[in-house]
Amino acid sequence: LVQALNGGIIADDLSARMDPATRDSALQAEYKALEYTPAGETVAWGKSGQQFTGEVVASQPYRVGSQNCRRYSHTVYAAGAPVANRGTACRNADGSWTPLA
């Protein structure tokens, strides 16, 4: 289900510099925020001292037709410098989330 996020809303230049395990942790945090976390609560990923860490915060779900959607932000800290992105994702019938372009 995490792979359906298609790289999520992480900036392409940052994503390209992450190793697969780090990228997967970031995408898992996006999925957890979208699927399970109450609006406004932070889902953090990574460990202190790592090159990349981050946090995801999703807003209140809302409906578009038959789909639940959520706006969310993902801040990646690259060597301590924050890079924030915002986006919207909608939940598919199979439980995956797809970011809107």
OpenMM code with the backbone's topology and positions (N, CA, C; nanometers):
from openmm import Vec3, app, unit

residues = "LEU VAL GLN ALA LEU ASN GLY GLY ILE ILE ALA ASP ASP LEU SER ALA ARG MET ASP PRO ALA THR ARG ASP SER ALA LEU GLN ALA GLU TYR LYS ALA LEU GLU TYR THR PRO ALA GLY GLU THR VAL ALA TRP GLY LYS SER GLY GLN GLN PHE THR GLY GLU VAL VAL ALA SER GLN PRO TYR ARG VAL GLY SER GLN ASN CYS ARG ARG TYR SER HIS THR VAL TYR ALA ALA GLY ALA PRO VAL ALA ASN ARG GLY THR ALA CYS ARG ASN ALA ASP GLY SER TRP THR PRO LEU ALA".split()
positions = [
    Vec3(0.0818, -0.1207, 0.0000),
    Vec3(0.0000, 0.0000, 0.0000),
    Vec3(0.0857, 0.1263, 0.0000),
    Vec3(0.2020, 0.1179, 0.0644),
    Vec3(0.2908, 0.2340, 0.0693),
    Vec3(0.3413, 0.2699, -0.0700),
    Vec3(0.3646, 0.1702, -0.1544),
    Vec3(0.4172, 0.1967, -0.2882),
    Vec3(0.3194, 0.2764, -0.3743),
    Vec3(0.1903, 0.2680, -0.3430),
    Vec3(0.0902, 0.3431, -0.4194),
    Vec3(0.1074, 0.4940, -0.4023),
    Vec3(0.1832, 0.5356, -0.3003),
    Vec3(0.2075, 0.6776, -0.2806),
    Vec3(0.2988, 0.7353, -0.3891),
    Vec3(0.3590, 0.6500, -0.4715),
    Vec3(0.4424, 0.6957, -0.5841),
    Vec3(0.5473, 0.7978, -0.5433),
    Vec3(0.6158, 0.7729, -0.4351),
    Vec3(0.7182, 0.8661, -0.3899),
    Vec3(0.6653, 0.9753, -0.3001),
    Vec3(0.5351, 0.9782, -0.2787),
    Vec3(0.4752, 1.0762, -0.1890),
    Vec3(0.4990, 1.2191, -0.2343),
    Vec3(0.5106, 1.3077, -0.1377),
    Vec3(0.5321, 1.4497, -0.1698),
    Vec3(0.6725, 1.4948, -0.1304),
    Vec3(0.7640, 1.4008, -0.1183),
    Vec3(0.9039, 1.4351, -0.0898),
    Vec3(0.9625, 1.4987, -0.2154),
    Vec3(1.0352, 1.6068, -0.1981),
    Vec3(1.0992, 1.6731, -0.3117),
    Vec3(1.1875, 1.5734, -0.3869),
    Vec3(1.1785, 1.5746, -0.5188),
    Vec3(1.2517, 1.4786, -0.6019),
    Vec3(1.4017, 1.4796, -0.5756),
    Vec3(1.4598, 1.5980, -0.5569),
    Vec3(1.6040, 1.6044, -0.5341),
    Vec3(1.6429, 1.5387, -0.4018),
    Vec3(1.5584, 1.5505, -0.2996),
    Vec3(1.5856, 1.4840, -0.1723),
    Vec3(1.5649, 1.3340, -0.1842),
    Vec3(1.4561, 1.2952, -0.2457),
    Vec3(1.4256, 1.1532, -0.2625),
    Vec3(1.5385, 1.0808, -0.3357),
    Vec3(1.5958, 1.1454, -0.4369),
    Vec3(1.7036, 1.0843, -0.5142),
    Vec3(1.8295, 1.0633, -0.4302),
    Vec3(1.8466, 1.1427, -0.3250),
    Vec3(1.9653, 1.1306, -0.2393),
    Vec3(1.9460, 1.0326, -0.1238),
    Vec3(1.8228, 0.9878, -0.1022),
    Vec3(1.7948, 0.8946, 0.0080),
    Vec3(1.8224, 0.7513, -0.0348),
    Vec3(1.8718, 0.6715, 0.0595),
    Vec3(1.8835, 0.5294, 0.0300),
    Vec3(1.7432, 0.4680, 0.0381),
    Vec3(1.7240, 0.3499, -0.0195),
    Vec3(1.5894, 0.2912, -0.0231),
    Vec3(1.5238, 0.2754, 0.1140),
    Vec3(1.6001, 0.2389, 0.2159),
    Vec3(1.5422, 0.2199, 0.3495),
    Vec3(1.4921, 0.3524, 0.4071),
    Vec3(1.5665, 0.4593, 0.3858),
    Vec3(1.5254, 0.5911, 0.4342),
    Vec3(1.4009, 0.6385, 0.3607),
    Vec3(1.3996, 0.6228, 0.2293),
    Vec3(1.2836, 0.6617, 0.1498),
    Vec3(1.1601, 0.5834, 0.1946),
    Vec3(1.1779, 0.4542, 0.2220),
    Vec3(1.0669, 0.3705, 0.2669),
    Vec3(1.0148, 0.4189, 0.4025),
    Vec3(1.1039, 0.4565, 0.4939),
    Vec3(1.0610, 0.5090, 0.6243),
    Vec3(0.9785, 0.6362, 0.6074),
    Vec3(1.0217, 0.7229, 0.5161),
    Vec3(0.9495, 0.8476, 0.4905),
    Vec3(0.8107, 0.8191, 0.4333),
    Vec3(0.8029, 0.7256, 0.3397),
    Vec3(0.6730, 0.6920, 0.2800),
    Vec3(0.5819, 0.6211, 0.3798),
    Vec3(0.6394, 0.5376, 0.4657),
    Vec3(0.5591, 0.4726, 0.5694),
    Vec3(0.4992, 0.5766, 0.6639),
    Vec3(0.5761, 0.6814, 0.6931),
    Vec3(0.5242, 0.7885, 0.7791),
    Vec3(0.4084, 0.8612, 0.7104),
    Vec3(0.4197, 0.8843, 0.5793),
    Vec3(0.3088, 0.9464, 0.5058),
    Vec3(0.1845, 0.8579, 0.5150),
    Vec3(0.2010, 0.7284, 0.4897),
    Vec3(0.0864, 0.6369, 0.4945),
    Vec3(0.0243, 0.6354, 0.6342),
    Vec3(0.1077, 0.6263, 0.7374),
    Vec3(0.0566, 0.6221, 0.8748),
    Vec3(-0.0207, 0.7498, 0.9069),
    Vec3(0.0331, 0.8658, 0.8663),
    Vec3(-0.0362, 0.9920, 0.8931),
    Vec3(-0.1707, 0.9969, 0.8222),
    Vec3(-0.1731, 0.9536, 0.6966),
    Vec3(-0.2967, 0.9584, 0.6182),
    Vec3(-0.3998, 0.8570, 0.6665),
    Vec3(-0.3558, 0.7382, 0.6986),
    Vec3(-0.4479, 0.6282, 0.7291),
    Vec3(-0.4931, 0.6244, 0.8755),
    Vec3(-0.4030, 0.6528, 0.9690),
    Vec3(-0.4312, 0.6241, 1.1096),
    Vec3(-0.4270, 0.7418, 1.2052),
    Vec3(-0.3635, 0.8498, 1.1684),
    Vec3(-0.3329, 0.9541, 1.2660),
    Vec3(-0.4380, 1.0651, 1.2657),
    Vec3(-0.4827, 1.1062, 1.3852),
    Vec3(-0.5785, 1.2167, 1.3924),
    Vec3(-0.5210, 1.3450, 1.3327),
    Vec3(-0.6086, 1.4286, 1.2852),
    Vec3(-0.5694, 1.5560, 1.2237),
    Vec3(-0.4808, 1.6365, 1.3176),
    Vec3(-0.3724, 1.6907, 1.2624),
    Vec3(-0.2840, 1.7771, 1.3374),
    Vec3(-0.1747, 1.7082, 1.4157),
    Vec3(-0.1803, 1.5767, 1.4284),
    Vec3(-0.0767, 1.5045, 1.5024),
    Vec3(0.0408, 1.4731, 1.4107),
    Vec3(0.1602, 1.4781, 1.4664),
    Vec3(0.2840, 1.4577, 1.3910),
    Vec3(0.3256, 1.3113, 1.3916),
    Vec3(0.3634, 1.2621, 1.2736),
    Vec3(0.4246, 1.1302, 1.2614),
    Vec3(0.5700, 1.1553, 1.2215),
    Vec3(0.6604, 1.1263, 1.3143),
    Vec3(0.8033, 1.1489, 1.2898),
    Vec3(0.8684, 1.0218, 1.2374),
    Vec3(0.9739, 1.0391, 1.1583),
    Vec3(1.0501, 0.9247, 1.1086),
    Vec3(1.1986, 0.9606, 1.1132),
    Vec3(1.2826, 0.8566, 1.1129),
    Vec3(1.4273, 0.8753, 1.1198),
    Vec3(1.4734, 0.8902, 1.2626),
    Vec3(1.6048, 0.8868, 1.2802),
    Vec3(1.6644, 0.8956, 1.4134),
    Vec3(1.7637, 1.0108, 1.4165),
    Vec3(1.7750, 1.0709, 1.5325),
    Vec3(1.8692, 1.1803, 1.5514),
    Vec3(2.0082, 1.1384, 1.5035),
    Vec3(2.0730, 1.2272, 1.4327),
    Vec3(2.2061, 1.1984, 1.3825),
    Vec3(2.2084, 1.1431, 1.2412),
    Vec3(2.0925, 1.1021, 1.1886),
    Vec3(2.0871, 1.0541, 1.0505),
    Vec3(2.0879, 1.1735, 0.9553),
    Vec3(2.1308, 1.1501, 0.8326),
    Vec3(2.1352, 1.2568, 0.7329),
    Vec3(1.9952, 1.3103, 0.7035),
    Vec3(1.8950, 1.2202, 0.7013),
    Vec3(1.7571, 1.2597, 0.6732),
    Vec3(1.6655, 1.2147, 0.7854),
    Vec3(1.5812, 1.3058, 0.8320),
    Vec3(1.4722, 1.2750, 0.9243),
    Vec3(1.3518, 1.3545, 0.8743),
    Vec3(1.2375, 1.3336, 0.9365),
    Vec3(1.1235, 1.4107, 0.8910),
    Vec3(1.0015, 1.3937, 0.9767),
    Vec3(0.8969, 1.4650, 0.9363),
    Vec3(0.7691, 1.4561, 1.0045),
    Vec3(0.6564, 1.4864, 0.9072),
    Vec3(0.5468, 1.4159, 0.9281),
    Vec3(0.4290, 1.4285, 0.8428),
    Vec3(0.3102, 1.4663, 0.9312),
    Vec3(0.2305, 1.5613, 0.8835),
    Vec3(0.1102, 1.6029, 0.9553),
    Vec3(-0.0046, 1.6079, 0.8548),
    Vec3(-0.1111, 1.5344, 0.8839),
    Vec3(-0.2292, 1.5326, 0.7960),
    Vec3(-0.3418, 1.6145, 0.8592),
    Vec3(-0.4245, 1.6729, 0.7739),
    Vec3(-0.5389, 1.7503, 0.8212),
    Vec3(-0.6617, 1.6590, 0.8319),
    Vec3(-0.7735, 1.7195, 0.8629),
    Vec3(-0.9001, 1.6470, 0.8759),
    Vec3(-0.9389, 1.5838, 0.7421),
    Vec3(-0.9852, 1.4583, 0.7428),
    Vec3(-1.0316, 1.3966, 0.6175),
    Vec3(-1.1572, 1.4675, 0.5647),
    Vec3(-1.1731, 1.4627, 0.4341),
    Vec3(-1.2941, 1.5148, 0.3711),
    Vec3(-1.3270, 1.4257, 0.2513),
    Vec3(-1.4489, 1.4329, 0.2022),
    Vec3(-1.4930, 1.3450, 0.0933),
    Vec3(-1.4946, 1.4192, -0.0390),
    Vec3(-1.4484, 1.3487, -0.1415),
    Vec3(-1.4597, 1.3938, -0.2801),
    Vec3(-1.5266, 1.2784, -0.3524),
    Vec3(-1.6538, 1.2937, -0.3849),
    Vec3(-1.7296, 1.1827, -0.4424),
    Vec3(-1.7356, 1.0691, -0.3415),
    Vec3(-1.6830, 0.9529, -0.3783),
    Vec3(-1.6856, 0.8376, -0.2886),
    Vec3(-1.5515, 0.8159, -0.2172),
    Vec3(-1.4560, 0.9069, -0.2369),
    Vec3(-1.3232, 0.8899, -0.1781),
    Vec3(-1.3018, 0.9817, -0.0590),
    Vec3(-1.2280, 0.9301, 0.0407),
    Vec3(-1.1797, 1.0133, 0.1493),
    Vec3(-1.0466, 1.0733, 0.1061),
    Vec3(-1.0293, 1.2010, 0.1313),
    Vec3(-0.9054, 1.2700, 0.0962),
    Vec3(-0.8552, 1.3454, 0.2182),
    Vec3(-0.7245, 1.3735, 0.2181),
    Vec3(-0.6644, 1.4528, 0.3258),
    Vec3(-0.5545, 1.5401, 0.2679),
    Vec3(-0.5476, 1.6620, 0.3139),
    Vec3(-0.4314, 1.7462, 0.2859),
    Vec3(-0.3258, 1.7079, 0.3889),
    Vec3(-0.1993, 1.7198, 0.3495),
    Vec3(-0.0936, 1.6895, 0.4456),
    Vec3(0.0353, 1.7613, 0.4101),
    Vec3(0.1218, 1.7724, 0.5098),
    Vec3(0.2533, 1.8318, 0.4878),
    Vec3(0.3590, 1.7299, 0.5287),
    Vec3(0.4714, 1.7360, 0.4605),
    Vec3(0.5842, 1.6474, 0.4908),
    Vec3(0.7085, 1.7347, 0.4929),
    Vec3(0.7683, 1.7472, 0.6108),
    Vec3(0.8917, 1.8223, 0.6249),
    Vec3(1.0066, 1.7238, 0.6378),
    Vec3(1.1023, 1.7337, 0.5465),
    Vec3(1.2228, 1.6501, 0.5509),
    Vec3(1.3363, 1.7394, 0.5988),
    Vec3(1.4106, 1.6903, 0.6964),
    Vec3(1.5288, 1.7607, 0.7448),
    Vec3(1.6499, 1.6934, 0.6817),
    Vec3(1.7159, 1.7650, 0.5928),
    Vec3(1.8352, 1.7153, 0.5246),
    Vec3(1.9552, 1.7807, 0.5906),
    Vec3(2.0300, 1.7021, 0.6667),
    Vec3(2.1424, 1.7552, 0.7451),
    Vec3(2.0956, 1.8718, 0.8321),
    Vec3(1.9754, 1.8604, 0.8864),
    Vec3(1.9204, 1.9600, 0.9765),
    Vec3(1.8422, 2.0725, 0.9112),
    Vec3(1.8552, 2.0908, 0.7801),
    Vec3(1.7839, 2.1986, 0.7108),
    Vec3(1.6460, 2.1498, 0.6663),
    Vec3(1.5376, 2.2197, 0.7049),
    Vec3(1.4034, 2.1739, 0.6691),
    Vec3(1.3653, 2.2052, 0.5244),
    Vec3(1.3008, 2.1071, 0.4606),
    Vec3(1.2430, 2.1252, 0.3280),
    Vec3(1.0986, 2.0761, 0.3389),
    Vec3(1.0030, 2.1688, 0.3313),
    Vec3(0.8624, 2.1346, 0.3515),
    Vec3(0.7871, 2.1272, 0.2193),
    Vec3(0.7013, 2.0289, 0.2086),
    Vec3(0.6122, 2.0153, 0.0939),
    Vec3(0.4712, 1.9892, 0.1450),
    Vec3(0.3739, 2.0348, 0.0678),
    Vec3(0.2326, 2.0129, 0.1019),
    Vec3(0.1640, 1.9461, -0.0167),
    Vec3(0.0658, 1.8657, 0.0151),
    Vec3(-0.0081, 1.7993, -0.0907),
    Vec3(-0.1403, 1.7467, -0.0395),
    Vec3(-0.2105, 1.6784, -0.1262),
    Vec3(-0.3374, 1.6139, -0.0947),
    Vec3(-0.3318, 1.4729, -0.1493),
    Vec3(-0.3868, 1.3791, -0.0734),
    Vec3(-0.3954, 1.2413, -0.1196),
    Vec3(-0.5374, 1.1906, -0.0954),
    Vec3(-0.5814, 1.1002, -0.1824),
    Vec3(-0.7139, 1.0401, -0.1679),
    Vec3(-0.6979, 0.8894, -0.1512),
    Vec3(-0.7866, 0.8325, -0.0694),
    Vec3(-0.7808, 0.6900, -0.0368),
    Vec3(-0.8544, 0.6106, -0.1428),
    Vec3(-0.7887, 0.5049, -0.1903),
    Vec3(-0.8472, 0.4156, -0.2898),
    Vec3(-0.9233, 0.3028, -0.2211),
    Vec3(-1.0049, 0.2335, -0.2954),
    Vec3(-1.0862, 0.1252, -0.2403),
    Vec3(-1.0015, 0.0146, -0.1771),
    Vec3(-0.8777, -0.0048, -0.2262),
    Vec3(-0.7920, -0.1111, -0.1720),
    Vec3(-0.7163, -0.0677, -0.0464),
    Vec3(-0.7402, 0.0558, 0.0032),
    Vec3(-0.6746, 0.1046, 0.1236),
    Vec3(-0.5479, 0.1842, 0.0966),
    Vec3(-0.5046, 0.1906, -0.0277),
    Vec3(-0.3866, 0.2704, -0.0601),
    Vec3(-0.4259, 0.4171, -0.0741),
    Vec3(-0.3266, 0.5034, -0.0712),
    Vec3(-0.3467, 0.6477, -0.0876),
    Vec3(-0.2709, 0.6934, -0.2109),
    Vec3(-0.3322, 0.7795, -0.2902),
    Vec3(-0.2691, 0.8332, -0.4093),
    Vec3(-0.2608, 0.9848, -0.3973),
    Vec3(-0.1375, 1.0396, -0.3992),
    Vec3(-0.1261, 1.1854, -0.3998),
    Vec3(-0.1826, 1.2436, -0.5288),
    Vec3(-0.2491, 1.3571, -0.5175),
    Vec3(-0.3034, 1.4247, -0.6355),
    Vec3(-0.1945, 1.5090, -0.6986),
    Vec3(-0.1915, 1.5128, -0.8296),
    Vec3(-0.0882, 1.5907, -0.9005),
    Vec3(-0.1210, 1.7377, -0.8978),
] * unit.nanometer
topology = app.Topology()
chain = topology.addChain("A")
for resn in residues:
    res = topology.addResidue(resn, chain)
    for name in ("N", "CA", "C"):
        topology.addAtom(name, app.Element.getBySymbol(name[0]), res)
